[in-house]
Amino acid sequence: MEDPYPSIYLTLIGDLGITYVSFYIFSGVLFALLLYLSALISGSEVAFFSLNHGDLATCRTSANSQDKRIISLLQGPQRLLATILIMNNLVNITIVTLATYVTWEIVGSKSADGYIVAVLTVITTLAIVFFGEVVPKVYANQNNLSFARSTSGLLNVADTIFRPVSWLLLSISSIVEKRVERKGYNVSIDELNHALELTAETEATEEEKGILKGIVNFGTLTVTQVMRSRVDITAIDFETDFHELMDQINKTGYSRIPIYKETVDKIEGVLYIKDLLPFVDKDENFLWQNLMRPAFFVPESKRVDALFKDFQEKRVHMAIVVDEYGGTSGLVTLEDLIEEIVGEINDEFDNEDEIAYNKLDSNTYVFEGKISLNDFCKVVSVEGNIFDTVRGDSESLGGLILEINSKLPNVGEKIRFERFVFTVVSADNKRIKRVRVFINPSFQAESLQKDK
């Protein structure tokens, strides 16, 4: 009868003093050790690459040798990842090979029955996936720093042993990466906003989601969407005497004021109030005009992200927005740009009576006609492009109503657009001052019924 164990493997365990009866016990223990090693390696990948800035700062300032090894390994993240993948594949291949060999020995022939091979494949795969991948990665994600510390010694040794192999793999990867054209992804702003809603639904507050959306939408806005319009600009005539100037400054509370000649369309410069402090005791003939600084002019079409960079580079906080004819269209400040990300910023000079809207109930608001469409959409929680088909060149709620109605509406007149019902509360012969907005919550349901 043929010896059922005529192999190098059995010769090895025989040399180790393991008897024929202990063969399966030894194989089972070895299988469990290999599976545990696979779990350590798989978990280390998640642990190392999920460390946040706080964890890394702790490791950098720690005298613990484990923390120092973590920082050392993460200095070459690509090589570390390659080492982890090499180890993981070697261990998993060893597990599969061991399981296959033991199965052959059990059957007594290397031409094992197909059912047994299928069962072996399923059991081994489930063991590797569940115990060697899923469980350790979930645990490592929740205890990343402690897991990274416990596996740092193993990875440090493996990094030294497999460095030639990892270097070769990284070199080949670099060559392929240079030769293969990188394809970008065309992701729309709406898709990014939708992704934020999905990913941040349970883990982020409304304020945090608002900031994330502000960052996503920041590059799509133009200065006309965030500026203060021409009629709301506080500016001072160049010919104003010093005493009258100081009186106007005390009333406004602004730290920077545009200076014009004849009309606001001719801005001569910007006066910084801090420049006046050494001269507050001067008489009315003091030539304060010499303290003016040059104004920074930008076109209406300029993107706010580009303007933000200009503010940083030129070290200014205010820009005058001009139209295509060179006339003053509005004014935008650094605070206006920041508010697009973090929301409204109110200081001690902001009057709560000047808030641009009031919420009457869950579906009804009263807005100032001058509120920008961008701010209006934020308040009522609708997409910023919902009015693109009817807004024309208007950037305010009052301008939108004029575009929809084609004429200046009377007080009390209702203008409808999709789910919105705009009722003019206050207006004069030039502009719409206040508007009541009702948002029909059943608009979509009614539309669907009509379609049916």
Number of C-alpha atoms within 10 A of each C-alpha: 3 6 7 13 15 10 11 9 12 16 13 11 16 13 10 9 10 15 13 11 8 12 15 14 11 14 16 15 11 14 17 15 13 19 21 17 18 25 24 23 27 23 27 28 24 21 25 26 15 17 16 11 9 9 13 17 12 12 20 15 10 12 10 11 12 18 23 16 19 22 16 14 19 15 11 10 13 14 20 22 19 19 25 22 16 17 20 21 13 12 19 19 12 15 23 16 12 18 19 19 16 15 17 19 17 14 14 14 11 12 9 15 11 9 9 14 15 11 11 16 15 11 13 17 16 13 15 19 14 14 18 24 20 15 14 24 23 14 14 24 19 14 16 24 22 14 21 26 21 15 20 23 15 14 22 16 11 16 21 11 12 17 16 11 15 22 15 12 15 15 12 11 11 11 10 11 11 9 8 8 8 8 6 6 6 7 8 9 14 14 11 15 17 13 12 17 15 10 11 15 12 8 8 14 11 10 11 13 18 18 17 20 20 19 16 16 18 17 13 11 18 18 26 27 21 24 23 21 20 17 10 10 17 16 19 21 16 19 13 17 16 19 16 12 16 15 10 16 18 10 8 12 13 13 11 18 20 25 24 18 14 10 14 21 17 13 23 18 20 23 23 16 16 9 15 15 9 8 11 12 10 13 11 14 10 14 13 18 17 8 14 19 15 12 17 17 15 18 18 19 15 14 18 25 18 13 19 16 11 15 17 12 9 9 9 14 16 20 23 25 25 20 15 10 8 12 16 22 22 24 24 23 20 16 13 20 20 17 15 22 17 16 16 12 10 11 7 6 9 11 9 8 7 8 11 16 18 12 14 12 8 10 13 18 18 19 23 22 25 21 23 24 23 20 19 18 16 16 12 15 9 11 12 16 12 11 15 11 7 13 19 13 11 18 19 23 26 25 22 21 26 19 16 15 14 9 9 18 19 15 16 14 10 17 16 14 13 12 12 16 17 23 21 25 20 16 18 11 8 7 15 23 18 22 26 22 23 19 17 14 12 9 12 12 10 12 11 9 8 8 7 6
